[in-house]
Structures are given as structure tokens and as C-alpha cells.
Amino acid sequence: MRLSRTLLVIGLGIFAVGAAQAQSKIGFVNSERVLREAAPAVKAQKRLEKEFEKRDQDLQRMAKDLQAMQENLEKNAVTMSDTDRKNKEREFSDMSREFQRRQREFREDLNLRRNEELAGVLERSQKALRDIAETEKFDLIVQDAAYWNPRIDITDRVIKALSDK
């Protein structure tokens, strides 16, 4: 008798949990897609490209100059005097260090600005996500899951909400 009551209580508990889950509304958002496709993210990317365009071109030009200098050294090293060759090698070495320094600063500055821009986009996307959750009465919205069923994917709605603002 006691065992059957315990089984009945467990069965009712499982039924109650299953019923509660059946009524829950769950959604999924692909944050990576939002950060890639949403209008504010696209605008932020364009701002970054414009802001860093000149420095990027300067680095590309400097890389070409280094390449030409290296080819010249390799081609003419045998015909140069020791003094000229050493001066050219020193000049190449100095320019190479300067290039690496500028390249490192460029990456650091770009990463810093990208993080600043993405923080703003993330903040706006979280607000849009909360608005959707409250308006459409979601119980749970998951971001960046290992697996999700496409029927619960609300990424397009978040992207649209960000584009509308």
C-alpha cells in the first residue's frame, strides 16, 4: 500500500512537471547571427572600416615596401659592398620592427574599438530580446545553444526589432 502511494505521488509529480513544461514558451536566439546581420551591427562594422581604412592602407603600403626591400637585398647582396649591404640590412631590420609595432598597435586599437561597438549592439539586442520576451510571453529564451529546434528560433525577430529602431 505504501509503495503504491509513493509511486502515485511520483507519477503525479512527473505529470505536473510535464504539464508545466508543455505550457512553457521557449525561444532561441543566435547571438552571432544578430551581431553579424542586425542593422546596428552592420553600421558599426562600416564605421570601424572607415575609421581604420587609412591605417590599414598605410600598413599594406609598408608591407609592399618591405617586400621590395627584401627582394632587392636578396637580388643585389652579392654585388654590394659589405658596408652597403650592412646598411641596407639594418634599414630593412629597422623598418621591419617599425612595421610590426604599427601592425600590433593597429590590431590592439581595432580590437578595442570593435569591443566598444559590439558592446553597444549587444546592449540594444538584449533590450530588444527582453521586449520580445515580455510582449510574446516567453518563459525562457536561450542564446547560443549547442542544438535548437528551428521552430523556437526567434533570431529573425530580434534582427527585425533592431532594424526597426
Accessible surface in RSA format (square Angstrom, percent):
REM  Atomic radii and reference values for relative SASA: ProtOr
REM  Chains: A
REM  Algorithm: Lee & Richards
REM  Probe-radius: 1.40
REM  Slices: 20
REM RES _ NUM      All-atoms   Total-Side   Main-Chain    Non-polar    All polar
REM                ABS   REL    ABS   REL    ABS   REL    ABS   REL    ABS   REL
RES MET A   1   174.53  90.4 128.86  85.3  45.67 108.7 107.82  91.7  66.71  88.4
RES ARG A   2   205.61  86.3 199.96 101.9   5.65  13.5  75.42 103.1 130.18  78.9
RES LEU A   3   130.07  72.4 124.73  89.2   5.33  13.4 127.95  89.9   2.12   5.7
RES SER A   4    64.59  54.6  57.05  76.1   7.54  17.4  48.25 102.8  16.34  22.9
RES ARG A   5   149.27  62.7 147.97  75.4   1.29   3.1  57.28  78.3  91.99  55.8
RES THR A   6    67.15  47.8  62.86  63.7   4.29  10.2  47.05  63.2  20.10  30.4
RES LEU A   7   107.54  59.9 100.03  71.6   7.51  18.9 100.29  70.4   7.25  19.5
RES LEU A   8   108.82  60.6 102.90  73.6   5.92  14.9 108.37  76.1   0.45   1.2
RES VAL A   9   101.52  66.8  98.50  89.2   3.02   7.3  99.08  86.1   2.44   6.6
RES ILE A  10    90.97  51.8  84.83  63.2   6.13  14.8  90.35  65.1   0.62   1.7
RES GLY A  11    36.82  45.4   0.00   N/A  36.82  45.4  31.04  85.2   5.78  13.0
RES LEU A  12   105.76  58.9 102.28  73.2   3.48   8.8 102.73  72.1   3.03   8.1
RES GLY A  13    33.82  41.7   0.00   N/A  33.82  41.7  33.19  91.1   0.63   1.4
RES ILE A  14   121.06  68.9 116.40  86.7   4.66  11.2 118.76  85.5   2.31   6.3
RES PHE A  15   145.35  72.7 138.67  85.9   6.68  17.4 144.99  87.9   0.35   1.0
RES ALA A  16    58.35  53.6  49.79  76.8   8.56  19.5  54.29  76.5   4.06  10.7
RES VAL A  17    88.65  58.3  85.64  77.5   3.01   7.3  88.59  77.0   0.05   0.1
RES GLY A  18    35.40  43.7   0.00   N/A  35.40  43.7  29.98  82.3   5.42  12.1
RES ALA A  19    38.09  35.0  29.22  45.1   8.87  20.2  36.08  50.8   2.01   5.3
RES ALA A  20    60.55  55.7  49.63  76.6  10.92  24.9  56.64  79.8   3.91  10.4
RES GLN A  21   123.97  69.3 113.34  82.8  10.63  25.3  38.50  82.0  85.47  64.8
RES ALA A  22    85.57  78.7  44.95  69.4  40.62  92.4  57.64  81.2  27.94  74.0
RES GLN A  23   153.78  86.0 123.20  90.0  30.58  72.8  45.11  96.0 108.67  82.4
RES SER A  24    45.19  38.2  26.70  35.6  18.48  42.6   7.44  15.8  37.75  52.9
RES LYS A  25    84.35  41.2  80.98  49.7   3.37   8.0  57.08  51.4  27.27  29.0
RES ILE A  26    72.08  41.0  62.48  46.5   9.60  23.1  62.48  45.0   9.60  26.1
RES GLY A  27     0.04   0.1   0.00   N/A   0.04   0.1   0.00   0.0   0.04   0.1
RES PHE A  28     2.13   1.1   2.13   1.3   0.00   0.0   2.13   1.3   0.00   0.0
RES VAL A  29     2.13   1.4   2.13   1.9   0.00   0.0   2.13   1.9   0.00   0.0
RES ASN A  30    33.28  22.9  33.28  32.2   0.00   0.0   1.86   4.5  31.42  30.4
RES SER A  31    15.84  13.4  14.44  19.3   1.41   3.2  13.22  28.2   2.62   3.7
RES GLU A  32   119.00  68.3 113.12  85.6   5.88  14.0  42.29  81.8  76.70  62.6
RES ARG A  33    56.22  23.6  56.08  28.6   0.14   0.3  20.10  27.5  36.12  21.9
RES VAL A  34     2.24   1.5   2.24   2.0   0.00   0.0   2.24   1.9   0.00   0.0
RES LEU A  35    46.25  25.8  34.68  24.8  11.57  29.1  34.94  24.5  11.31  30.4
RES ARG A  36   132.96  55.8 113.80  58.0  19.16  45.6  73.90 101.0  59.06  35.8
RES GLU A  37    76.79  44.1  58.14  44.0  18.65  44.4  28.71  55.5  48.08  39.3
RES ALA A  38     0.00   0.0   0.00   0.0   0.00   0.0   0.00   0.0   0.00   0.0
RES ALA A  39    31.10  28.6  25.09  38.7   6.01  13.7  30.46  42.9   0.65   1.7
RES PRO A  40     9.36   6.8   5.35   4.9   4.01  14.6   8.52   7.0   0.83   5.2
RES ALA A  41     5.37   4.9   0.55   0.9   4.82  11.0   0.77   1.1   4.60  12.2
RES VAL A  42    55.82  36.7  53.40  48.3   2.42   5.8  55.80  48.5   0.02   0.1
RES LYS A  43   126.53  61.7 124.14  76.2   2.39   5.7  72.38  65.1  54.16  57.7
RES ALA A  44     2.18   2.0   2.18   3.4   0.00   0.0   2.18   3.1   0.00   0.0
RES GLN A  45    81.33  45.5  80.16  58.6   1.17   2.8  35.38  75.3  45.95  34.8
RES LYS A  46   131.37  64.1 127.52  78.2   3.85   9.2  77.23  69.5  54.14  57.7
RES ARG A  47   121.05  50.8 114.49  58.4   6.56  15.6  66.37  90.7  54.69  33.1
RES LEU A  48     5.21   2.9   4.86   3.5   0.35   0.9   5.02   3.5   0.19   0.5
RES GLU A  49   101.69  58.4  90.58  68.5  11.11  26.5  42.95  83.1  58.74  48.0
RES LYS A  50   167.10  81.5 151.61  93.0  15.49  36.9  98.91  89.0  68.20  72.6
RES GLU A  51    88.23  50.7  58.20  44.0  30.03  71.5  42.09  81.4  46.14  37.7
RES PHE A  52    11.47   5.7  10.88   6.7   0.59   1.5  11.43   6.9   0.04   0.1
RES GLU A  53    93.16  53.5  88.19  66.7   4.96  11.8  25.25  48.8  67.90  55.4
RES LYS A  54   144.32  70.4 142.35  87.3   1.96   4.7 113.64 102.3  30.68  32.7
RES ARG A  55    87.58  36.8  86.20  43.9   1.38   3.3  50.53  69.1  37.05  22.5
RES ASP A  56    53.33  37.4  53.33  53.1   0.00   0.0   7.15  16.8  46.18  46.1
RES GLN A  57    89.41  50.0  86.56  63.3   2.85   6.8  24.76  52.7  64.65  49.0
RES ASP A  58    41.86  29.3  37.57  37.4   4.29  10.1  17.14  40.3  24.71  24.6
RES LEU A  59    17.24   9.6  16.25  11.6   0.98   2.5  16.89  11.9   0.34   0.9
RES GLN A  60    98.45  55.1  93.95  68.7   4.50  10.7  34.61  73.7  63.84  48.4
RES ARG A  61   135.17  56.8 132.20  67.4   2.97   7.1  61.42  83.9  73.75  44.7
RES MET A  62    21.28  11.0  18.93  12.5   2.34   5.6  20.28  17.2   1.00   1.3
RES ALA A  63    39.59  36.4  33.51  51.7   6.08  13.8  35.01  49.3   4.59  12.1
RES LYS A  64   151.27  73.8 143.83  88.3   7.44  17.7  90.68  81.6  60.59  64.5
RES ASP A  65    71.55  50.1  66.59  66.3   4.96  11.7  13.43  31.6  58.12  58.0
RES LEU A  66    16.95   9.4  16.60  11.9   0.34   0.9  16.84  11.8   0.10   0.3
RES GLN A  67    95.16  53.2  93.12  68.1   2.04   4.9  36.08  76.8  59.09  44.8
RES ALA A  68    57.26  52.6  51.58  79.6   5.68  12.9  53.91  75.9   3.35   8.9
RES MET A  69    37.47  19.4  30.87  20.4   6.59  15.7  36.25  30.8   1.21   1.6
RES GLN A  70    72.47  40.5  72.47  53.0   0.00   0.0   9.09  19.3  63.39  48.1
RES GLU A  71    92.32  53.0  88.91  67.3   3.41   8.1  34.07  65.9  58.25  47.6
RES ASN A  72    63.17  43.6  58.61  56.6   4.56  11.0  18.19  43.8  44.98  43.5
RES LEU A  73    18.50  10.3  17.86  12.8   0.64   1.6  18.06  12.7   0.44   1.2
RES GLU A  74   122.41  70.3  94.64  71.6  27.77  66.1  49.19  95.2  73.22  59.8
RES LYS A  75   162.40  79.2 137.67  84.5  24.72  58.9  91.11  82.0  71.29  75.9
RES ASN A  76    47.97  33.1  47.97  46.4   0.00   0.0   7.21  17.3  40.77  39.4
RES ALA A  77    31.48  28.9  26.93  41.6   4.55  10.3  27.14  38.2   4.33  11.5
RES VAL A  78   138.13  90.9 104.63  94.7  33.50  80.7 110.53  96.0  27.60  74.8
RES THR A  79   117.46  83.5  80.48  81.6  36.99  88.1  77.26 103.8  40.21  60.8
RES MET A  80    39.69  20.6  21.28  14.1  18.41  43.8  26.70  22.7  12.99  17.2
RES SER A  81    62.91  53.2  46.98  62.7  15.93  36.7  53.06 113.0   9.85  13.8
RES ASP A  82    92.07  64.5  86.57  86.2   5.50  13.0  20.51  48.3  71.56  71.4
RES THR A  83    91.39  65.0  87.89  89.1   3.50   8.4  55.57  74.6  35.82  54.2
RES ASP A  84    75.33  52.8  73.83  73.5   1.50   3.6   9.72  22.9  65.61  65.4
RES ARG A  85    62.48  26.2  62.48  31.9   0.00   0.0  10.68  14.6  51.80  31.4
RES LYS A  86   111.68  54.5 108.81  66.8   2.87   6.8  55.25  49.7  56.43  60.1
RES ASN A  87    70.84  48.9  66.56  64.3   4.28  10.3  23.54  56.7  47.30  45.7
RES LYS A  88    79.78  38.9  79.71  48.9   0.07   0.2  33.62  30.3  46.16  49.2
RES GLU A  89    74.03  42.5  70.36  53.2   3.68   8.8  27.40  53.0  46.63  38.1
RES ARG A  90   141.16  59.3 135.28  69.0   5.88  14.0  58.57  80.1  82.58  50.0
RES GLU A  91    86.81  49.8  80.84  61.2   5.96  14.2  34.45  66.6  52.36  42.7
RES PHE A  92    48.93  24.5  48.93  30.3   0.00   0.0  48.93  29.7   0.00   0.0
RES SER A  93    44.45  37.6  40.50  54.0   3.96   9.1  24.64  52.5  19.81  27.8
RES ASP A  94    67.96  47.6  62.20  61.9   5.76  13.6  28.09  66.1  39.87  39.8
RES MET A  95    40.71  21.1  35.34  23.4   5.37  12.8  31.73  27.0   8.98  11.9
RES SER A  96    25.64  21.7  25.64  34.2   0.00   0.0   5.99  12.7  19.66  27.5
RES ARG A  97   141.87  59.6 136.69  69.7   5.18  12.3  69.11  94.5  72.76  44.1
RES GLU A  98    51.62  29.6  48.16  36.4   3.46   8.2  25.37  49.1  26.24  21.4
RES PHE A  99    29.08  14.6  29.08  18.0   0.00   0.0  29.08  17.6   0.00   0.0
RES GLN A 100   101.39  56.7  98.64  72.1   2.75   6.6  26.18  55.7  75.21  57.0
RES ARG A 101    90.35  37.9  89.90  45.8   0.46   1.1  44.91  61.4  45.44  27.5
RES ARG A 102   107.56  45.2 105.22  53.6   2.33   5.6  24.42  33.4  83.13  50.4
RES GLN A 103    62.94  35.2  62.94  46.0   0.00   0.0   5.29  11.3  57.66  43.7
RES ARG A 104   112.63  47.3 112.60  57.4   0.03   0.1  40.20  54.9  72.43  43.9
RES GLU A 105    68.08  39.1  67.58  51.1   0.50   1.2  22.19  42.9  45.89  37.5
RES PHE A 106    23.37  11.7  23.37  14.5   0.00   0.0  23.37  14.2   0.00   0.0
RES ARG A 107   122.54  51.5 121.66  62.0   0.88   2.1  57.32  78.3  65.22  39.5
RES GLU A 108    99.99  57.4  91.50  69.2   8.49  20.2  42.22  81.7  57.77  47.2
RES ASP A 109    55.05  38.6  54.24  54.0   0.80   1.9  10.53  24.8  44.52  44.4
RES LEU A 110    33.27  18.5  33.27  23.8   0.00   0.0  33.27  23.4   0.00   0.0
RES ASN A 111    71.36  49.2  70.74  68.4   0.63   1.5  18.53  44.6  52.83  51.1
RES LEU A 112   109.28  60.9 106.44  76.1   2.84   7.1 108.59  76.3   0.69   1.8
RES ARG A 113    58.47  24.6  58.47  29.8   0.00   0.0  27.79  38.0  30.68  18.6
RES ARG A 114    82.43  34.6  82.43  42.0   0.00   0.0  28.23  38.6  54.20  32.8
RES ASN A 115    94.96  65.5  88.22  85.3   6.74  16.2  24.73  59.5  70.24  67.9
RES GLU A 116    90.42  51.9  74.01  56.0  16.41  39.1  41.58  80.4  48.84  39.9
RES GLU A 117    24.83  14.3  18.60  14.1   6.23  14.8   6.88  13.3  17.95  14.7
RES LEU A 118    51.75  28.8  51.75  37.0   0.00   0.0  51.75  36.3   0.00   0.0
RES ALA A 119    57.16  52.6  48.99  75.6   8.18  18.6  53.10  74.8   4.06  10.8
RES GLY A 120    35.19  43.4   0.00   N/A  35.19  43.4  33.82  92.8   1.36   3.1
RES VAL A 121     5.85   3.8   5.46   4.9   0.39   0.9   5.51   4.8   0.34   0.9
RES LEU A 122    71.34  39.7  71.34  51.0   0.00   0.0  71.34  50.1   0.00   0.0
RES GLU A 123   127.10  73.0 120.04  90.8   7.05  16.8  41.81  80.9  85.28  69.6
RES ARG A 124   101.65  42.7  98.28  50.1   3.37   8.0  47.41  64.8  54.24  32.9
RES SER A 125     7.18   6.1   6.53   8.7   0.65   1.5   3.65   7.8   3.53   4.9
RES GLN A 126    55.41  31.0  55.40  40.5   0.01   0.0  25.42  54.1  29.99  22.7
RES LYS A 127   108.91  53.1 108.91  66.8   0.00   0.0  82.84  74.6  26.06  27.8
RES ALA A 128     0.69   0.6   0.00   0.0   0.69   1.6   0.61   0.9   0.08   0.2
RES LEU A 129    14.66   8.2  14.66  10.5   0.00   0.0  14.66  10.3   0.00   0.0
RES ARG A 130   131.13  55.1 129.58  66.1   1.56   3.7  60.65  82.9  70.48  42.7
RES ASP A 131    50.74  35.5  48.46  48.2   2.28   5.4  24.20  57.0  26.54  26.5
RES ILE A 132    17.75  10.1  15.78  11.8   1.97   4.8  17.71  12.8   0.04   0.1
RES ALA A 133    23.06  21.2  21.38  33.0   1.68   3.8  21.81  30.7   1.24   3.3
RES GLU A 134   121.84  70.0 107.53  81.4  14.31  34.1  50.29  97.3  71.55  58.4
RES THR A 135   108.12  76.9  82.32  83.5  25.80  61.5  68.09  91.5  40.02  60.5
RES GLU A 136    52.52  30.2  42.80  32.4   9.72  23.1  26.31  50.9  26.22  21.4
RES LYS A 137   158.69  77.4 146.70  90.0  11.98  28.5 109.37  98.4  49.32  52.5
RES PHE A 138    25.83  12.9   5.08   3.1  20.75  54.0   5.08   3.1  20.75  59.4
RES ASP A 139    97.48  68.3  61.29  61.0  36.19  85.6  22.46  52.9  75.01  74.8
RES LEU A 140    94.89  52.8  90.01  64.4   4.88  12.3  94.67  66.5   0.22   0.6
RES ILE A 141    34.74  19.8   8.74   6.5  26.01  62.7   8.74   6.3  26.01  70.6
RES VAL A 142    54.94  36.1  51.41  46.5   3.53   8.5  54.94  47.7   0.00   0.0
RES GLN A 143    66.71  37.3  46.13  33.7  20.58  49.0  12.13  25.8  54.58  41.4
RES ASP A 144    90.65  63.5  61.59  61.3  29.06  68.7  35.91  84.5  54.75  54.6
RES ALA A 145    32.33  29.7  15.14  23.4  17.19  39.1  22.37  31.5   9.96  26.4
RES ALA A 146   116.03 106.7  67.90 104.8  48.13 109.5  80.16 112.9  35.87  95.0
RES TYR A 147   166.77  77.9 148.33  84.4  18.43  48.0 122.92  92.4  43.85  54.1
RES TRP A 148    79.75  32.0  69.62  33.7  10.13  23.8  65.32  34.8  14.43  23.4
RES ASN A 149    56.70  39.1  55.32  53.5   1.39   3.3  10.35  24.9  46.35  44.8
RES PRO A 150   103.80  75.7  91.33  83.3  12.48  45.4  91.95  75.9  11.85  73.7
RES ARG A 151   192.56  80.9 155.77  79.4  36.79  87.6  73.08  99.9 119.49  72.4
RES ILE A 152    38.54  21.9  34.59  25.8   3.95   9.5  38.54  27.8   0.00   0.0
RES ASP A 153    42.77  30.0  23.83  23.7  18.94  44.8   8.68  20.4  34.09  34.0
RES ILE A 154     2.03   1.2   1.14   0.8   0.90   2.2   2.03   1.5   0.00   0.0
RES THR A 155     0.15   0.1   0.15   0.2   0.00   0.0   0.15   0.2   0.00   0.0
RES ASP A 156    91.89  64.4  86.83  86.4   5.06  12.0  35.30  83.1  56.59  56.4
RES ARG A 157    99.68  41.9  94.98  48.4   4.70  11.2  45.52  62.2  54.16  32.8
RES VAL A 158     1.25   0.8   1.25   1.1   0.00   0.0   1.25   1.1   0.00   0.0
RES ILE A 159    23.46  13.4  23.46  17.5   0.00   0.0  23.46  16.9   0.00   0.0
RES LYS A 160   131.01  63.9 126.82  77.8   4.19  10.0  99.96  90.0  31.04  33.1
RES ALA A 161    22.47  20.7  16.40  25.3   6.07  13.8  21.75  30.6   0.72   1.9
RES LEU A 162     1.18   0.7   0.00   0.0   1.18   3.0   0.00   0.0   1.18   3.2
RES SER A 163    58.00  49.0  33.88  45.2  24.11  55.5  24.65  52.5  33.34  46.7
RES ASP A 164   100.80  70.6  63.10  62.8  37.70  89.1  31.45  74.0  69.35  69.2
RES LYS A 165   121.23  59.1  67.14  41.2  54.09 128.8  94.11  84.7  27.12  28.9
END  Absolute sums over single chains surface
CHAIN  1 A    12126.6      10715.9       1410.7       6888.7       5238.0
END  Absolute sums over all chains
TOTAL         12126.6      10715.9       1410.7       6888.7       5238.0
